[in-house]
């Protein structure tokens, strides 16, 4: 039971009755006041109880934790899960002894699990979209630095040779890192071409 409608002499009493029925705390529910009630004339004539509809909020953090635990069990990886939310960004960090399995080739496994977690958390579209970042062994930061170095190296090659360079296919997150690294370069510009999952960044000289 996730939704109940209850009554009481006051809105607060009706809410208290609902929380007892649902067996949850106040911060775990959404409350809609259907009728504020009426004490009536001399507390006798025209009395009408207050009425509320109370709905239990989705615990998407717990849903993500349960989903991730199931995934880890299936691939036989033992990891500690830490989850925190900041400004609609859910950061999930894993620690353990077999994290290389989770990262996969160039982070492909980590990205795939991150994508599935995003689907779990944002299902039903009943709340503001939450961005999900899954990381382990600081892989994201290390990968970003590798991509920034690659961007600078490719930019120098384009300036030196005057030829267009097309990078290998990357996911949207990695393409954004390349674009960001070169967005203020005076001599080259970047754009993406192709269809997912083969979309890639192109680095070219700026037109005179």
C-alpha positions as MATLAB code, in Angstrom:
seq = 'XXXXXXXXXXXXXXXXXXXXXXXXXXXXXXXXXXXXXXXXXXXXXXXXXXXXXXXXXXXXXXXXXXXXXXXXXXXXXXXXXXXXXXXXXXXXXXXXXXXXXXXXXXXXXXXXXXXXXXXXXXXXXXXXXXXXXXXXXXXXXXXXXXXXXXXXXXXXXXXXXXXXXXXXXXXXXXXXXXXXXXXXXXXXXXXXXXXXXXXXXXXXXXXX';
ca = [
       0.000    0.000    0.000;
       1.656    3.236   -1.191;
      -1.313    5.654   -1.136;
      -4.021    6.187    1.483;
      -6.782    8.692    2.124;
      -7.538    9.399    5.784;
      -9.615   11.790    7.847;
      -9.275   13.505   11.214;
     -10.520   16.432   13.221;
      -7.658   18.479   11.742;
      -5.301   18.114    8.777;
      -2.490   17.199   11.173;
      -4.587   14.487   12.777;
      -5.566   13.115    9.360;
      -1.893   13.092    8.352;
      -0.931   11.334   11.577;
      -3.523    8.651   10.877;
      -2.133    8.183    7.367;
       1.458    7.854    8.611;
       0.348    5.203   11.079;
      -1.411    3.243    8.329;
       1.595    3.452    6.021;
       4.094    2.939    8.856;
       6.474    5.619    7.548;
       7.982    8.918    8.736;
       6.731   12.333    7.580;
       9.732   13.013    5.308;
       9.024    9.823    3.343;
       5.632   10.931    1.987;
       3.893   13.476   -0.249;
       0.741   15.026    1.199;
      -2.272   16.383   -0.662;
      -4.935   18.116    1.437;
      -8.320   17.134   -0.013;
     -10.422   18.954    2.576;
      -9.262   21.187    5.412;
     -12.454   20.341    7.297;
     -14.808   22.535    9.274;
     -15.203   22.737   13.048;
     -18.816   23.753   12.567;
     -20.955   26.258   14.430;
     -20.330   25.909   18.167;
     -18.277   22.814   17.318;
     -21.537   21.030   16.617;
     -23.489   22.181   13.563;
     -21.890   21.536   10.137;
     -18.861   19.665   11.394;
     -16.765   18.224    8.555;
     -13.566   16.214    9.064;
     -10.306   17.098    7.381;
      -9.204   14.716    4.648;
      -5.781   14.056    3.136;
      -4.289   11.822    0.480;
      -0.813   10.601    1.404;
       1.599    8.904   -1.011;
       4.881    7.220   -0.106;
       7.809    8.760   -2.011;
       9.929    6.520   -4.222;
      13.150    5.513   -2.516;
      15.178    5.597   -5.736;
      18.480    5.510   -3.832;
      17.545    2.190   -2.237;
      16.250    0.895   -5.581;
      19.619    1.718   -7.150;
      21.496    0.027   -4.309;
      19.420   -3.165   -4.600;
      19.819   -3.248   -8.401;
      23.576   -2.760   -8.138;
      23.912   -5.459   -5.484;
      22.119   -7.889   -7.788;
      24.421   -7.021  -10.687;
      27.525   -7.454   -8.524;
      26.289  -10.817   -7.254;
      25.689  -12.070  -10.795;
      29.215  -11.177  -11.932;
      30.637  -12.410   -8.589;
      32.229   -9.153   -7.536;
      32.308   -8.138   -3.893;
      32.257   -4.361   -3.490;
      31.270   -1.727   -0.955;
      28.652    0.682   -2.315;
      28.606    4.364   -1.356;
      25.839    6.606   -2.710;
      25.271   10.337   -2.279;
      23.148   12.895   -4.096;
      24.161   16.490   -4.839;
      22.140   18.891   -7.004;
      20.242   16.095   -8.791;
      23.485   14.204   -9.472;
      23.660   10.754   -7.892;
      27.258    9.714   -7.331;
      27.888    6.024   -6.731;
      31.372    4.869   -5.726;
      32.461    1.242   -5.491;
      35.451   -0.138   -3.589;
      36.731   -3.702   -3.644;
      39.447   -6.036   -4.863;
      38.181   -6.908   -8.358;
      37.332   -3.486   -9.750;
      39.103   -4.106  -13.052;
      36.258   -6.459  -13.976;
      33.759   -3.665  -13.344;
      35.678   -1.101  -15.376;
      36.161   -3.282  -18.440;
      37.901   -2.234  -21.658;
      38.145    1.578  -21.605;
      35.330    1.735  -19.067;
      32.741    0.019  -21.273;
      31.425   -2.238  -18.472;
      31.299    0.650  -15.997;
      29.439    2.792  -18.555;
      26.940    0.009  -19.281;
      26.112   -0.469  -15.586;
      25.888    3.316  -15.131;
      23.396    3.508  -18.006;
      21.231    0.762  -16.476;
      21.317    2.493  -13.084;
      20.129    5.701  -14.736;
      17.177    3.812  -16.216;
      16.308    2.344  -12.806;
      16.474    5.689  -11.007;
      14.656    7.724  -13.664;
      11.933    5.201  -14.485;
       8.292    6.364  -14.618;
       9.401   10.025  -15.041;
       7.653   10.883  -11.760;
      10.403   13.246  -10.565;
      13.100   15.593  -11.858;
      15.741   13.817  -13.954;
      18.711   12.563  -11.958;
      22.146   12.298  -13.560;
      24.033    9.171  -12.452;
      27.817    8.840  -12.130;
      29.225    5.399  -11.313;
      32.919    5.284  -10.451;
      35.600    3.076   -8.914;
      39.326    3.517   -8.286;
      38.954    7.139   -9.514;
      38.619    5.781  -13.042;
      36.509    8.743  -14.222;
      39.108   11.345  -13.210;
      41.966    9.305  -14.705;
      40.057    8.787  -17.959;
      39.218   12.499  -18.187;
      42.889   13.437  -17.851;
      43.829   10.874  -20.521;
      41.216   12.341  -22.858;
      42.370   15.914  -22.224;
      45.947   14.923  -23.062;
      44.695   13.213  -26.210;
      42.739   16.339  -27.187;
      45.794   18.561  -26.822;
      47.993   16.118  -28.750;
      45.501   15.835  -31.614;
      45.039   19.620  -31.740;
      48.798   20.083  -32.161;
      48.837   17.499  -34.952;
      46.020   19.270  -36.787;
      47.807   22.624  -36.474;
      51.075   21.113  -37.705;
      49.715   19.148  -40.666;
      46.573   21.084  -41.525;
      44.709   17.782  -41.803;
      41.432   16.750  -40.198;
      41.711   14.107  -37.455;
      38.814   11.807  -36.619;
      39.021   10.175  -33.198;
      37.792    6.689  -32.349;
      34.102    6.318  -31.402;
      33.334    7.527  -27.871;
      30.310    7.740  -25.622;
      28.629   11.155  -25.088;
      30.436   11.768  -21.781;
      33.887   11.240  -23.328;
      33.048   13.353  -26.369;
      32.043   16.198  -24.067;
      35.464   16.026  -22.384;
      37.216   16.391  -25.775;
      34.957   19.275  -26.868;
      35.474   21.034  -23.537;
      39.259   20.616  -23.646;
      39.490   22.372  -27.034;
      36.591   24.827  -26.894;
      38.888   27.818  -26.253;
      41.588   26.836  -28.752;
      42.153   29.669  -31.227;
      43.119   27.468  -34.163;
      40.992   24.300  -34.108;
      37.359   23.475  -33.659;
      35.586   20.220  -32.869;
      32.314   18.593  -33.825;
      30.790   15.121  -33.666;
      29.702   12.932  -36.558;
      28.136    9.488  -37.015;
      25.435    7.569  -35.200;
      25.592    5.995  -31.746;
      27.426    3.913  -30.682;
      29.922    4.834  -33.417;
      29.675    8.615  -33.035;
      33.110   10.275  -32.921;
      34.783   13.657  -32.444;
      36.352   15.394  -35.442;
      39.111   17.976  -34.942;
      39.685   20.447  -37.782;
      41.381   23.794  -38.392;
      39.184   26.829  -37.931;
      38.304   28.542  -41.180;
      40.073   31.812  -41.848;
];
